[in-house]
Amino acid sequence: MTVPSPEATGEGERPSAVRQAFDRFAKRAAALAGRPAAFAIAIGAIIAWLATGPIFAFNDTWQLVINTGTTIVTFLMVFLIQNSQNRDTVALHLKIDELIKTTEGADDRLLDLEELDDKVLEKKRDAFEKLAELARRRGDAGATGGGAA
C-alpha cells in the first residue's frame, strides 16, 4: 500500500490567518463553555434576571431580555459545537483509517467508509453484526477476521 505524501494530504498547506484565529477561538470557547464555571455563570445570570423581575414588574421588555440573550448564545454555540464536532470527527476518522491501514489482514475497503451511500453502509453493518453474532455463539468475543462483505 502506498502512503500519500504530506503534500497530497494537505499537511503542507497552512490555513489562512483568519481560519487559524477562528480555530483557536472556537477551541478555547468550546473548552470554556464545557466547564462547570460556565454553567454556574449561566445559572447566576438566570437568578439575576429572575431577581430583577419585580423591579421591572415582569413586563415584556424584562422577558425580552432573557429571550434575546438566550437566543443569541444558542445561535453562536451551534456554530462552535459544530466546529468542534467536525474537527473531532475528522480526527477520529483519520485515527481509525491509520489503524486499518497498519493492521495486517484488515479490509482496506473500509478506509473512507463514511463516503459510501446509506445502502452500502447498511450492508456493511449487517455483515459485521453477523460476524459478531457468530463470535458470540462460539463464545469467542475476541475473534478477529480479515474483513467483511
N, C-alpha and C positions, 0 to 999 in steps of 0.2 A: 504494500500500500504506500502510495506517495503522500508525503506530508506537505501541505501547501506552505509556501514561503510567507514570512511576515507581511510582505508587500501584497500578496494575493489575499490575505485575510484582513487587510486593512490596519494591521498593527503598526505599519509605518506612517500612517496618516495621523495628523494631530487635529483634534476638534477645534473649532473656532473659539475665540476668547469668550464670546457670548455663551456658547454651549458649555464651556468649562465653568464659567461663572454660575450658570443655571444649575449644572450638575452639583457643584459644591453647595449652592444654596439649598437645592432640593434634598440632598443627603442630610445636611445639617438640620433643616426644618423638620424632615421626617423623623430624625433621631430625637429632636426636642419634643415634637408632638406626641411621641410614644412614651414619654416619661411620666411617672406619677405626678410630678410637679405641674405638668401641663394640665392634667386632669384636675388637680387641686385649684389651679388658676381658673379653669372653666367653671368649676363649682362655685368658687368665690365670686366670679362675675355674675352668675345667676342669683346668688344670695344678695349681692349688692343691688342688682336690678329689682329683685323682689322687695327689698327693704325700701327702695325709692317709690314703690307703688303708691303708698298712702300720700306721699308728698305731692305726686302728680295726679292724685285722685284716680289712679288706674285708667287714665284716659287713653285715647287712641294713639297719641304720639308716644306715650310710655310703652305701649305694646309694640309699636312700630320699631322702636329702638332694638329690642331683642330679636324681633323677626328679621330685620335688616342685617344686624350683626351676625346672627347665626347663618343666614343665607350666604353672606359674603365669605365667612370662614369655611362653610361647607363647599362652596363653589371652588375656592382656591385649594382646599385639601384634596378634592377629587384629582386635580392635576398632579399634586405632589405624590399622592398614593399611587396613581397610575405610573408615574415616572419611576418610582421605587420598585413597583411590581414588574415593570418592563425590564429594568436592569437585573433584578433578581432572577427573572425567568430566563433571560439570555445567558446569564452566568451559569445557572443550573443546567441548561441545555448543553452548554459548552463542556461543563464538567462531565456530564453523562456521556456526551459524544467522545470525550477523551477516554473514558473508561471502556466504552465499546471498542474504540479503535485499538486500544492496547491489550484487550482481553483475548487470549487465544481461544478460538472457536466461537467467538461472538459473531452474530449476524450483522455484517456491516450495512445491510439494507435498513437497519434500524436507525442509522445516522440520519438526522434531519427528518425524522418521522413526523414531526409536528406540521410539516408542509403537505402531507398527504390529505386526501379528502376523507370525510367522515366515514364513508362506507369501508374504505381500506383500513382505517383505524379500528373500526368495529370488528373487522375480520381478524386483525392482529390481536386485539384484546381477547376475542373469543378463543383464539389459538392458545394464548398464554393461560387463560382460565382453564382450558382443558389440560394443559401441562401441569398446572398447579393441582388440579383435581387428581390426576394420575399420581403425582408425587404424594399427595395425602393418602391415597388408597394404599400405596406401597409403604406408607409410614416413613417416608424419606423426604421430610420437608426441605432438606438441604440439597436436593437433587439438582444437578445442573445439566443443561442441554445446549447443543450447538446453536440452535436457532429455531424460530417458529415461522410458520406459514409465510 
